[in-house]
């Protein structure tokens, strides 16, 4: 099913230091669907000693002019700290994550910032495998970056649009896919792939 009247808006919420004076952007993605507004990942909203070496420069989601109360669902592509740090802003809103990812985030040491995963009021809907979130929007497991990573696949008239999280951290990883998740994205023959750490979508980001 193709999805009419849908937009995907990247929202930059931080930059992170990755070495040699280079900073990497961090984006979340807002999907406007006829049946709801979906936020894919929630970025960072505060600093934490565990990630001080990455010197996060925050661009708070709360200051982006987005009506956060109007978000009907949140999707976490995975639960690393820079993708779930704003989950607490959505207490009472369903947060969709793969069951494997939630288990790993809660049980593995040095995986994430655990208090951000289970912040007060955060309510997870854990899914196993593919899941239709809204007509034309699917959550699809894409292991590689983590065991429980997932992507969001949106069917459009131009072909699938994918929100990849960190399944590919940079565009070159889709040019030469090396993980199951990256190969899955390429097999979809997507029209566009939005990455969490790139200013432009693939393939334009190549």
C-alpha positions in Angstrom: 0.0 0.0 0.0 1.4 3.4 -0.9 0.9 6.2 1.5 -0.6 9.5 0.2 -0.1 12.9 1.8 2.9 11.9 3.9 6.1 13.8 4.7 9.3 12.9 6.4 11.1 15.8 8.1 14.6 15.4 9.5 15.2 17.4 12.7 18.8 17.9 13.9 19.0 17.6 17.7 22.7 17.5 18.4 26.2 17.2 17.1 28.8 14.7 18.5 32.6 14.8 18.4 34.0 11.9 16.6 37.7 12.7 16.5 40.2 14.8 14.7 38.1 18.0 15.2 35.2 16.4 13.3 31.6 16.6 14.5 28.8 14.3 13.4 25.2 15.5 13.2 22.4 13.7 15.0 18.9 13.7 13.5 15.5 12.4 14.5 12.8 12.1 11.9 9.2 13.2 12.0 6.6 11.4 9.9 3.4 13.2 9.1 0.8 10.5 8.2 -2.9 11.0 7.6 -3.6 8.8 10.7 -1.0 10.2 13.1 2.4 11.8 13.7 5.3 9.5 14.3 8.7 10.4 15.7 11.5 8.1 14.8 14.1 8.2 17.6 14.3 11.0 20.2 17.9 12.0 20.2 19.5 13.7 23.2 18.0 16.2 25.7 20.7 16.4 28.4 24.4 15.7 29.0 25.7 12.7 30.8 29.2 11.9 32.2 29.2 8.5 30.3 29.4 10.3 27.0 31.4 13.4 27.9 34.1 12.3 25.5 31.7 12.9 22.6 31.1 16.5 23.7 27.5 16.6 22.7 26.3 20.0 21.5 22.5 19.9 22.0 19.9 21.4 19.8 16.9 20.5 22.0 13.9 18.9 20.5 11.8 21.0 22.8 13.0 24.1 21.0 12.2 23.0 17.5 8.7 24.3 17.3 7.2 20.8 17.2 4.0 20.1 19.1 5.4 17.2 21.1 1.9 16.6 22.6 0.7 15.8 19.1 3.1 12.9 18.6 0.9 9.8 18.4 3.7 7.2 18.4 7.5 7.0 18.9 9.7 4.5 17.2 13.2 3.7 18.5 15.4 2.2 15.8 17.6 1.0 18.6 18.3 2.1 22.2 21.8 3.5 22.2 21.9 6.7 24.2 21.7 9.1 21.3 18.5 7.6 20.0 16.5 7.2 23.2 17.6 10.2 25.3 14.4 12.1 24.7 12.0 9.2 25.3 11.1 10.7 28.7 9.4 13.6 26.8 6.7 11.1 25.6 5.4 9.6 28.8 2.2 7.8 28.0 2.8 7.7 24.3 3.5 4.2 22.9 7.2 3.7 22.1 7.8 0.9 19.5 11.0 -1.1 19.7 12.1 -4.6 18.8 11.9 -7.0 21.8 15.5 -8.1 21.3 16.7 -4.5 21.5 14.8 -3.8 24.7 16.1 -6.9 26.3 19.7 -6.1 25.4 19.4 -2.5 26.5 18.2 -3.6 29.9 20.6 -6.5 30.5 23.9 -5.7 28.8 26.5 -3.6 30.5 28.0 -0.5 28.7 25.2 -0.8 26.1 23.4 2.5 26.6 22.4 4.8 29.4 19.9 2.6 31.2 18.1 5.3 33.1 17.2 7.0 29.8 15.8 3.7 28.5 13.5 3.2 31.4 12.8 6.9 32.3 9.6 7.5 34.3 6.5 7.2 32.3 8.0 5.6 29.2 5.8 2.9 27.9 7.2 0.4 25.4 5.4 -1.7 22.9 7.9 -4.4 22.1 7.5 -6.1 18.7 8.9 -9.3 17.2 9.7 -9.0 13.6 7.8 -7.0 11.0 5.0 -4.8 12.3 2.6 -2.5 10.5 2.5 0.7 12.5 0.1 2.6 10.2 -1.1 1.9 6.7 1.9 2.0 4.5 4.4 2.2 7.4 6.2 -0.9 8.5 8.8 -1.6 11.2 11.3 -4.1 9.9 14.2 -5.8 11.8 17.5 -4.9 10.4 20.3 -6.4 12.6 23.9 -5.3 12.3 24.5 -2.1 14.2 22.8 -3.9 17.1 21.1 -7.3 17.3 17.7 -5.6 17.7 18.0 -2.7 15.3 15.0 -1.9 13.2 14.2 0.4 10.2 11.0 2.2 9.3 9.8 1.5 5.7 7.3 3.8 4.1 5.7 2.9 0.9 5.3 5.8 -1.5 4.5 6.3 -5.1 8.2 6.8 -5.9 9.2 3.7 -4.1 10.1 2.8 -0.5 11.5 5.5 1.8 13.5 4.2 4.6 14.4 5.7 8.0 17.5 3.7 8.9 18.7 4.9 12.3 22.2 3.6 12.5 21.8 0.6 10.3 24.1 2.6 8.1 26.0 5.3 10.0 27.3 6.9 6.9 26.3 6.7 3.2 29.2 4.6 2.1 27.9 1.7 4.1 25.0 1.5 1.8 27.2 1.7 -1.3 29.0 -1.4 -0.1 26.6 -3.1 2.4 28.3 -5.5 4.9 25.5 -6.3 7.4 22.2 -8.1 7.1 20.5 -4.8 7.8 22.4 -2.9 5.2 21.8 -5.6 2.6 18.1 -5.6 3.5 17.9 -1.8 2.8 19.5 -2.3 -0.6 17.2 -5.2 -1.5 14.2 -2.9 -0.9 15.5 -0.7 -3.8 14.6 2.4 -1.8 13.9 5.8 -3.4 15.5 7.5 -0.4 17.1 6.5 2.9 17.3 8.9 5.8 20.3 8.3 8.1 20.6 9.5 11.7 24.1 10.9 11.3 24.0 12.4 7.7 22.7 15.8 6.6 21.4 14.4 3.3 19.6 11.2 2.5 21.1 8.3 0.6 21.7 8.2 -2.4 22.0 12.0 -2.5 24.5 11.7 0.4 27.0 9.7 -1.6 
